[in-house]
Amino acid sequence: DAAGPQALAPQAGEKVERVRTTLSLGSTASIGGTAYTIIGAMTRQDEEMTEWTEYLLYSTRGPFFWLVETDEGWFRADVLHAWPEWSSLSAEVATLDKASDEKLYDYDSRVSWAAGAFNWRVAAGDVVHVFEFEHGQATLSAELTAEELSWSRSTPVAFDQGRAGYAGSSSAFQ
């Protein structure tokens, strides 16, 4: 039945193939001695139309984490289970582990494209408000919607690490 869900499946597959990402869904790599698989990928953009790609990595032996590809390089983002102290949406400082992170930006981020499996329901057009704070090379990010708030900490992935086991190398993810 061409009007049923089966007719949509080939179209969805064609959409995934048209979007070019550096890493592919289903690719695997050994990261820190643990096998990880890319189970989800999405592109997002801010209000200034700057775009980046986020890959959700999964392992049966390690935590989920995000690998984020930007024009500035690659970053590993880990979801925080213990949240920073942050007094209000307008506060200029967030404190985590006794370190004060200074607010850099806050902006809306929109999902341009998404495919694969995620730990929440995500679709093109979804918007979150992002607050970014910095301390040294680490960045704290709060993502806020009408339904939830989540925090993550991202750190740069060195170029040689990227080539060896994260990203940017076709031999790292297969």
C-alpha positions in Angstrom: 0.0 0.0 0.0 1.8 3.1 -1.2 -0.3 5.3 1.2 1.0 3.3 4.2 4.1 3.6 6.3 6.1 1.3 4.0 5.9 3.8 1.3 7.6 6.4 3.5 10.5 4.2 4.5 12.4 4.5 1.2 11.8 8.2 1.1 13.3 8.5 4.6 16.3 6.5 3.6 16.8 8.8 0.6 16.8 11.9 2.8 19.5 10.4 5.1 21.7 9.6 2.0 21.3 13.2 0.7 22.7 14.7 3.9 26.5 14.5 4.0 28.1 14.2 7.4 31.8 13.4 8.1 30.8 10.3 10.1 28.1 7.8 9.2 25.3 6.3 11.3 26.3 2.9 12.4 30.0 3.5 12.2 32.0 2.1 15.1 35.3 3.0 16.7 37.4 2.1 19.8 37.5 5.1 22.1 39.6 4.8 25.2 39.6 1.0 24.7 35.8 0.8 24.5 33.8 0.1 21.3 31.3 2.9 20.5 28.7 3.1 17.7 27.2 6.2 16.2 23.5 5.7 16.7 22.2 9.2 16.0 23.3 12.3 14.1 21.8 15.8 13.7 22.7 19.1 12.3 21.8 22.2 14.2 22.2 25.9 13.5 22.0 29.1 15.6 20.3 32.4 14.8 23.3 33.6 12.7 23.0 30.4 10.5 26.2 28.9 11.9 25.8 25.1 11.5 27.3 22.2 13.3 26.8 18.4 13.5 26.3 16.3 16.6 26.8 12.6 16.8 25.3 10.4 19.6 27.7 7.6 20.6 26.6 4.5 22.4 28.5 1.6 24.0 27.3 -1.3 26.1 30.4 -0.7 28.4 30.5 3.1 28.6 28.2 6.1 28.9 26.4 7.8 26.0 28.2 10.9 24.9 28.1 13.4 22.0 30.8 14.1 19.5 30.3 17.6 18.1 31.8 18.8 14.8 32.1 22.5 14.4 34.1 25.0 12.2 36.4 25.4 15.3 37.1 21.7 15.6 35.8 18.6 17.4 34.4 18.4 21.0 33.2 15.7 23.3 30.1 16.6 25.2 29.0 14.6 28.2 25.5 15.0 29.8 25.8 16.1 33.4 24.0 14.2 36.1 25.0 16.7 38.8 24.0 20.2 37.7 25.9 23.4 38.3 24.6 26.1 40.6 22.9 28.7 38.5 20.7 31.2 40.2 18.6 32.4 37.3 18.3 32.5 33.5 19.9 35.9 33.6 22.8 34.9 35.8 26.3 35.5 34.3 28.0 32.7 36.2 27.3 29.0 36.7 29.4 27.1 39.3 30.3 23.4 39.0 32.8 21.5 41.2 33.7 24.8 42.9 34.7 26.4 39.6 32.9 29.4 38.3 32.1 29.4 34.6 31.5 32.8 32.9 28.6 33.2 30.5 29.6 33.4 26.9 26.4 33.3 24.9 22.7 32.5 24.9 20.9 31.8 21.7 18.3 29.7 20.0 19.4 26.5 18.3 17.2 24.8 15.7 17.6 21.2 14.5 18.0 21.3 10.7 18.2 17.5 10.1 18.2 14.4 12.4 18.4 10.7 11.8 19.0 7.6 13.9 18.2 6.9 17.5 18.2 9.4 20.3 17.3 9.4 24.0 14.5 11.8 23.4 12.1 12.6 20.5 13.9 14.9 18.0 12.8 16.3 14.7 13.9 18.9 12.2 12.5 22.3 13.3 12.9 21.6 17.1 14.2 24.7 18.9 16.0 24.9 22.2 17.4 28.0 24.0 21.1 27.4 24.7 23.2 29.1 27.5 27.0 28.6 27.2 29.5 29.2 30.0 33.3 28.8 29.9 36.0 27.9 32.3 39.4 27.2 30.8 38.9 24.9 27.7 35.7 23.4 29.1 32.2 24.7 28.2 29.1 24.2 30.2 25.9 24.3 28.2 22.3 24.5 29.4 19.6 23.6 26.9 16.1 24.8 27.8 12.7 24.0 26.3 9.3 24.5 27.7 9.4 20.9 29.0 13.0 20.4 30.3 16.4 21.7 31.1 19.6 19.7 30.5 23.2 20.4 31.1 26.4 19.1 29.4 30.1 19.8 29.6 32.2 19.8 26.4 35.9 19.7 26.0 38.0 19.9 22.8 39.2 16.7 21.2 42.8 17.1 20.2 43.5 16.7 16.4 45.7 13.7 17.0 43.0 12.0 19.2 40.5 12.8 16.5 42.5 11.0 13.9 43.3 8.1 16.2 39.9 7.3 17.6 37.3 10.0 17.4 36.7 11.7 14.1 38.1 13.1 10.9 39.6 9.8 10.0 37.9 7.2 7.8 39.9 4.5 9.5 38.7 5.5 13.0 35.0 4.9 12.4 34.1 1.9 10.2 
